[in-house]
Amino acid sequence: MFKMKNSIRENNSLLVLSEIINRPEVSRAMISELTGLNKATVSEIVRRLIEDNYVIEIGPGKSTSAGGRRPIQLTVNKKAGVSISFDVRYDRISYLATYLDGEKLEYTVEEKEMNKDNIVETITDIVNTAKGEIGDIPFGIIGVTVSIHGIVHDNKIEFTPYFNLNEIDLGSKLEEALDLPIHLENEANLSALAESAFDNEHQNIISFSAHTGIGAGIILDGKLYRGHKGRSGEVGHTVLYPNGKACPCGNQGCLEQYCSTKAIVKRYQDLRGNSSLTFDDLIESYHQKESSTLNLILQFAKDFGIGLMNVIGNYDPEVVYINSELLEEIPELISLLNHYLSMTIYKHVVIKQSLLGKRASLYGATVLNLQEFLHVDNVEFSLNMEKVLEG
């Protein structure tokens, strides 16, 4: 398994490396100014980082107002390593490979029933194929992070409501099969890491994910907040309707049973008396302005807004990013949710549709791989969003 090189173990080296990886380019003089380290110390640290393949020089930058030689610019050696990310749902597996700056190498989505019996083999096959394709690079694969739609604590899956991954020690099995650093994390938490990496304006962020389940990833003062046992953002299992629908978590009337994608499709099927109707049928019916469907979506928005206000009230964020297939198809619901908030004490909070969408947890997994590999707290991406979303 990969061992961290000595050049980035010490705190000063981590300070310097953080400034380099979070900017498209930066000079030694600028690093000295940003970190407070003297120029000789910065130059020595940069020399070691270049020697160990973490950093490269990319030529002279612009002249300063004082004139003189143009400073040599530095950037992370993005092609020295590859990050691998997976997002696992009960009915599909998504895969993303990136360079160290987050630039996409490959992105795929496979519709496939996932369970404890096939997940290790499925992930192992994809990673082994990637190993052969990336060739001989200094760091190889820096880590594999798997996004889990359930509760994760200390790299172990504790609860997955709609499939049985909690019945195996997935992390240990993958480490044994791949001999690589393996990280397991909750999907909403990873989505929050991704939103934070692309948002350099806010330090207090919530990523509100509504897919097969509902969860909130929480960034407080620039750091991911997991809580005592990894349950901090389990807003989907807060009770919306006492004595309501039964939930796999053991409660009744959970938000997830009314506002997840799976739940809203089921309500639409019940409304029409046809269990074969799909998510696409629901969206088409909405756009055709069928009154019963419009009422269903309006009720969804009210219920969703209650869940949203509960989590906002608990954590007081600056901005909330909504990640939901339903809101992607009906973006006007964002305006409706902002309208609901405008009439409350939470009117200062901005609600936005996540631009990352279904890729959010995958890019968050990239962030986690980089944090663990480089031993840094924060990762910022300066990628072009159009390139992130293409393909």
C-alpha positions as CSV (number, residue, x, y, z in Angstrom):
1,M,0.0,0.0,0.0
2,F,1.2,3.5,-0.8
3,K,3.2,5.3,2.0
4,M,3.2,9.1,2.3
5,K,6.5,10.7,1.4
6,N,8.3,12.7,4.0
7,S,8.2,15.9,2.0
8,I,4.5,16.5,3.0
9,R,4.4,15.1,6.6
10,E,5.4,18.4,8.3
11,N,3.0,21.2,8.9
12,N,4.9,23.8,6.9
13,S,5.0,21.6,3.9
14,L,1.2,21.0,4.2
15,L,0.7,24.8,4.3
16,V,2.7,25.2,1.1
17,L,1.0,22.3,-0.6
18,S,-2.4,23.5,0.3
19,E,-1.8,26.9,-1.3
20,I,-0.5,25.2,-4.5
21,I,-3.3,22.6,-4.9
22,N,-6.1,25.2,-4.3
23,R,-4.9,27.6,-7.1
24,P,-4.5,27.1,-10.8
25,E,-1.0,28.5,-10.4
26,V,1.0,30.4,-7.7
27,S,4.6,31.7,-7.3
28,R,7.0,31.0,-4.4
29,A,6.7,34.7,-3.4
30,M,2.9,34.5,-3.3
31,I,3.1,31.4,-1.2
32,S,5.4,33.2,1.3
33,E,3.0,36.0,1.5
34,L,-0.1,33.8,2.0
35,T,1.5,31.5,4.6
36,G,3.7,33.9,6.5
37,L,6.7,31.5,5.9
38,N,10.0,33.2,4.9
39,K,11.0,32.8,1.2
40,A,14.0,30.5,2.0
41,T,11.7,28.1,3.8
42,V,9.2,28.1,1.0
43,S,11.9,27.6,-1.6
44,E,13.3,24.6,0.2
45,I,9.8,23.0,0.7
46,V,9.0,23.6,-3.0
47,R,12.3,22.0,-4.0
48,R,11.3,18.8,-2.1
49,L,7.8,18.8,-3.4
50,I,9.1,19.0,-7.0
51,E,11.6,16.3,-6.3
52,D,8.9,14.0,-4.9
53,N,6.6,14.7,-7.9
54,Y,3.8,16.6,-6.1
55,V,4.5,19.9,-7.8
56,I,5.7,21.1,-11.2
57,E,6.9,24.5,-12.5
58,I,4.9,25.8,-15.5
59,G,6.9,28.9,-16.5
60,P,7.0,32.6,-15.7
61,G,3.9,34.5,-14.6
62,K,3.1,38.2,-15.0
63,S,5.5,40.9,-13.9
64,T,4.8,42.7,-10.6
65,S,4.2,46.5,-10.4
66,A,7.8,46.8,-9.0
67,G,9.2,45.3,-12.2
68,G,12.0,42.8,-12.2
69,R,12.1,39.1,-13.3
70,R,8.7,37.4,-13.7
71,P,8.2,34.8,-11.0
72,I,8.1,31.1,-11.9
73,Q,4.6,29.7,-11.4
74,L,3.9,26.4,-9.7
75,T,1.0,24.0,-9.9
76,V,0.1,20.6,-8.7
77,N,1.5,17.7,-10.8
78,K,-2.0,16.6,-11.7
79,K,-1.0,13.6,-13.8
80,A,1.2,12.1,-11.1
81,G,-1.8,10.2,-9.7
82,V,-5.4,9.2,-10.3
83,S,-8.4,9.3,-7.9
84,I,-11.2,6.7,-8.3
85,S,-14.7,7.3,-7.0
86,F,-17.9,5.2,-6.9
87,D,-21.5,6.0,-6.0
88,V,-23.5,2.8,-5.2
89,R,-27.3,2.7,-5.2
90,Y,-29.5,-0.4,-5.0
91,D,-30.1,-0.1,-8.8
92,R,-27.0,1.4,-10.3
93,I,-23.2,2.0,-9.8
94,S,-21.5,5.2,-11.0
95,Y,-17.7,5.5,-11.5
96,L,-15.4,8.5,-11.9
97,A,-11.7,8.6,-12.4
98,T,-9.8,12.0,-12.2
99,Y,-6.4,13.4,-12.1
100,L,-5.2,15.2,-8.9
101,D,-6.7,18.5,-9.9
102,G,-10.2,16.9,-10.4
103,E,-9.9,16.8,-14.2
104,K,-12.1,13.9,-15.5
105,L,-10.5,10.9,-17.1
106,E,-13.6,8.6,-17.2
107,Y,-17.2,8.7,-16.1
108,T,-19.7,5.9,-16.4
109,V,-23.1,4.9,-15.0
110,E,-24.3,1.3,-15.1
111,E,-27.9,0.3,-14.4
112,K,-27.4,-2.8,-12.3
113,E,-28.9,-4.3,-9.1
114,M,-26.2,-3.9,-6.5
115,N,-26.0,-6.0,-3.3
116,K,-23.5,-7.5,-0.9
117,D,-22.9,-10.5,-3.2
118,N,-21.7,-8.5,-6.2
119,I,-20.3,-5.2,-5.0
120,V,-16.8,-6.3,-4.3
121,E,-16.3,-8.1,-7.6
122,T,-17.9,-5.2,-9.5
123,I,-15.7,-2.5,-8.0
124,T,-12.6,-4.7,-8.2
125,D,-13.0,-5.4,-11.9
126,I,-13.4,-1.7,-12.7
127,V,-10.4,-0.6,-10.6
128,N,-8.2,-3.4,-12.0
129,T,-9.1,-2.3,-15.5
130,A,-8.2,1.3,-14.6
131,K,-4.9,0.2,-13.2
132,G,-4.0,-1.2,-16.6
133,E,-5.2,1.9,-18.5
134,I,-3.4,4.6,-16.5
135,G,0.0,3.0,-16.9
136,D,3.2,3.9,-15.0
137,I,2.7,7.2,-13.2
138,P,4.5,8.3,-9.9
139,F,1.6,7.7,-7.5
140,G,-0.7,5.4,-9.4
141,I,-4.2,5.2,-7.9
142,I,-4.1,7.4,-4.8
143,G,-7.3,6.1,-3.3
144,V,-10.7,4.6,-3.9
145,T,-13.7,6.2,-2.2
146,V,-17.2,4.6,-2.3
147,S,-20.3,6.8,-1.8
148,I,-22.9,4.9,0.3
149,H,-26.6,5.8,0.5
150,G,-26.8,5.1,4.2
151,I,-25.0,5.6,7.5
152,V,-21.2,5.2,7.5
153,H,-19.0,5.5,10.6
154,D,-15.3,4.7,11.0
155,N,-15.2,3.4,7.4
156,K,-17.9,0.9,8.1
157,I,-21.4,0.7,6.7
158,E,-23.9,0.7,9.6
159,F,-27.3,1.1,7.9
160,T,-28.4,1.0,4.2
161,P,-32.3,1.2,4.1
162,Y,-32.9,-0.3,0.7
163,F,-30.2,-3.0,0.2
164,N,-27.9,-5.2,2.4
165,L,-24.4,-3.6,2.2
166,N,-24.3,-3.3,6.0
167,E,-24.1,-7.1,6.2
168,I,-20.5,-7.1,5.0
169,D,-17.2,-5.3,5.9
170,L,-16.9,-3.7,2.5
171,G,-13.9,-1.5,3.3
172,S,-11.8,-4.5,4.5
173,K,-12.8,-6.7,1.6
174,L,-11.9,-4.0,-1.0
175,E,-8.6,-3.3,0.7
176,E,-7.7,-7.0,0.6
177,A,-8.7,-7.3,-3.0
178,L,-7.1,-4.1,-4.3
179,D,-4.2,-3.2,-1.9
180,L,-5.2,0.4,-2.1
181,P,-6.5,3.0,0.4
182,I,-10.3,2.5,0.6
183,H,-12.6,5.1,2.0
184,L,-16.4,4.7,2.6
185,E,-18.5,7.8,3.2
186,N,-22.1,8.8,3.2
187,E,-23.4,10.1,-0.1
188,A,-24.8,13.4,1.2
189,N,-21.5,14.1,3.1
190,L,-19.5,13.6,-0.1
191,S,-22.0,15.8,-2.1
192,A,-21.3,18.5,0.5
193,L,-17.6,18.2,0.1
194,A,-18.0,18.6,-3.7
195,E,-20.2,21.7,-3.4
196,S,-17.7,23.2,-1.0
197,A,-14.8,22.5,-3.4
198,F,-16.5,24.3,-6.2
199,D,-17.8,27.2,-4.0
200,N,-15.1,29.5,-2.7
201,E,-17.5,32.1,-1.3
202,H,-19.2,30.2,1.6
203,Q,-17.9,28.4,4.7
204,N,-21.3,27.1,5.9
205,I,-23.0,24.9,3.3
206,I,-25.6,22.3,3.3
207,S,-26.0,19.8,0.5
208,F,-29.6,18.5,0.6
209,S,-29.8,15.2,-1.3
210,A,-33.1,13.6,-2.3
211,H,-32.7,10.4,-4.3
212,T,-33.7,6.9,-3.1
213,G,-33.4,8.4,0.3
214,I,-32.9,11.8,1.8
215,G,-29.8,13.2,3.6
216,A,-28.0,16.4,4.3
217,G,-24.3,16.9,4.1
218,I,-23.1,19.7,6.4
219,I,-20.1,22.0,6.0
220,L,-19.5,24.2,9.1
221,D,-16.7,26.7,9.1
222,G,-15.3,25.0,6.0
223,K,-15.2,21.5,7.6
224,L,-17.4,18.5,7.1
225,Y,-19.5,17.8,10.2
226,R,-20.3,14.1,10.7
227,G,-21.6,14.1,14.3
228,H,-20.8,11.6,17.0
229,K,-21.6,8.4,15.0
230,G,-21.9,9.7,11.4
231,R,-25.6,10.4,11.7
232,S,-25.6,14.2,11.7
233,G,-27.4,14.7,8.4
234,E,-30.0,11.9,8.5
235,V,-32.8,14.3,8.0
236,G,-34.7,11.8,5.9
237,H,-35.4,9.9,9.1
238,T,-36.9,12.9,10.9
239,V,-40.7,12.5,11.4
240,L,-42.9,14.5,9.1
241,Y,-46.2,12.8,9.9
242,P,-46.5,11.1,13.3
243,N,-48.0,7.6,12.8
244,G,-47.5,7.9,9.1
245,K,-45.9,5.5,6.6
246,A,-43.6,2.8,8.0
247,C,-39.9,3.4,7.3
248,P,-37.0,0.8,7.3
249,C,-35.3,2.8,10.0
250,G,-38.0,1.7,12.5
251,N,-39.9,5.1,12.6
252,Q,-43.2,6.0,11.1
253,G,-43.9,9.1,8.9
254,C,-40.3,9.8,8.0
255,L,-39.6,12.6,5.5
256,E,-38.0,10.0,3.2
257,Q,-41.3,8.2,2.9
258,Y,-42.9,11.2,1.3
259,C,-40.2,13.2,-0.5
260,S,-37.6,10.8,-1.8
261,T,-37.7,10.1,-5.6
262,K,-38.8,6.6,-4.9
263,A,-41.6,7.8,-2.6
264,I,-43.0,10.5,-5.0
265,V,-43.1,8.0,-7.8
266,K,-45.0,5.5,-5.6
267,R,-47.5,8.2,-4.6
268,Y,-48.0,9.0,-8.3
269,Q,-48.6,5.3,-9.1
270,D,-51.1,5.1,-6.3
271,L,-52.8,8.2,-7.5
272,R,-53.2,6.7,-11.0
273,G,-53.8,3.1,-9.8
274,N,-51.0,1.9,-12.0
275,S,-47.8,0.4,-10.5
276,S,-46.0,0.3,-13.8
277,L,-45.8,4.1,-14.2
278,T,-42.3,5.6,-14.0
279,F,-40.5,8.8,-13.0
280,D,-40.6,9.9,-16.6
281,D,-44.3,9.4,-16.7
282,L,-44.7,11.6,-13.6
283,I,-42.6,14.4,-15.2
284,E,-44.5,14.2,-18.4
285,S,-47.8,14.4,-16.5
286,Y,-46.6,17.4,-14.6
287,H,-45.6,19.3,-17.8
288,Q,-48.9,18.5,-19.3
289,K,-50.4,20.3,-16.3
290,E,-52.7,17.4,-15.2
291,S,-54.4,18.8,-12.1
292,S,-53.9,15.7,-9.9
293,T,-50.2,15.6,-10.6
294,L,-49.8,19.4,-10.0
295,N,-51.5,19.0,-6.6
296,L,-49.2,16.0,-5.9
297,I,-46.1,18.1,-6.7
298,L,-47.3,21.1,-4.7
299,Q,-47.8,18.8,-1.7
300,F,-44.3,17.4,-2.2
301,A,-42.9,21.0,-2.2
302,K,-44.6,21.8,1.0
303,D,-43.4,18.6,2.7
304,F,-39.9,19.1,1.3
305,G,-39.9,22.7,2.5
306,I,-40.6,21.5,6.0
307,G,-37.7,19.1,6.0
308,L,-35.5,21.8,4.5
309,M,-36.4,24.4,7.2
310,N,-35.8,21.8,9.9
311,V,-32.2,21.2,8.8
312,I,-31.6,25.0,8.2
313,G,-32.8,25.7,11.7
314,N,-30.4,23.2,13.1
315,Y,-27.2,24.3,11.3
316,D,-27.8,28.0,10.1
317,P,-26.0,27.7,6.7
318,E,-25.3,30.5,4.3
319,V,-26.4,28.5,1.3
320,V,-28.2,25.2,0.6
321,Y,-27.6,23.2,-2.5
322,I,-30.5,20.9,-3.5
323,N,-29.5,17.6,-5.3
324,S,-32.7,15.9,-6.6
325,E,-33.7,14.3,-9.8
326,L,-37.2,15.8,-9.4
327,L,-36.0,19.3,-8.9
328,E,-33.7,18.9,-11.9
329,E,-36.7,18.2,-14.0
330,I,-38.9,20.8,-12.3
331,P,-36.5,23.6,-11.6
332,E,-39.2,26.1,-10.8
333,L,-39.6,24.3,-7.5
334,I,-36.4,26.0,-6.3
335,S,-38.2,29.4,-6.7
336,L,-41.1,28.0,-4.7
337,L,-38.8,26.8,-1.9
338,N,-37.1,30.2,-1.8
339,H,-40.5,31.8,-1.6
340,Y,-41.5,29.6,1.4
341,L,-38.2,30.6,3.1
342,S,-38.7,34.3,2.4
343,M,-41.7,34.3,4.7
344,T,-39.7,32.8,7.7
345,I,-36.8,33.7,9.9
346,Y,-34.6,31.8,7.4
347,K,-35.1,34.3,4.6
348,H,-31.3,35.1,4.6
349,V,-30.5,31.5,3.4
350,V,-30.1,31.0,-0.3
351,I,-31.5,27.9,-1.9
352,K,-29.7,26.7,-5.1
353,Q,-30.1,23.8,-7.5
354,S,-26.8,21.8,-7.5
355,L,-25.1,22.1,-10.8
356,L,-23.2,18.9,-10.1
357,G,-26.3,16.8,-9.9
358,K,-25.7,13.1,-9.9
359,R,-21.9,13.7,-10.2
360,A,-21.8,15.5,-6.8
361,S,-21.0,12.5,-4.6
362,L,-18.4,11.3,-7.1
363,Y,-16.5,14.6,-7.0
364,G,-16.9,14.7,-3.3
365,A,-15.2,11.3,-3.2
366,T,-12.4,12.8,-5.3
367,V,-12.1,15.5,-2.6
368,L,-11.9,12.9,0.1
369,N,-9.2,10.9,-1.7
370,L,-7.1,14.1,-2.1
371,Q,-7.6,15.1,1.5
372,E,-6.4,11.7,2.7
373,F,-3.6,11.4,0.2
374,L,-2.2,14.9,0.5
375,H,-3.0,15.3,4.2
376,V,-4.8,18.6,3.7
377,D,-8.0,19.8,5.2
378,N,-9.5,21.7,2.3
379,V,-9.5,21.1,-1.5
380,E,-10.8,23.7,-4.0
381,F,-11.4,23.0,-7.6
382,S,-10.9,25.6,-10.4
383,L,-12.4,23.4,-13.1
384,N,-14.6,24.6,-15.9
385,M,-18.1,23.5,-14.9
386,E,-19.0,22.8,-18.6
387,K,-16.2,20.3,-18.8
388,V,-17.2,18.7,-15.5
389,L,-20.7,18.1,-16.7
390,E,-20.0,17.0,-20.3
391,G,-20.2,13.3,-21.2
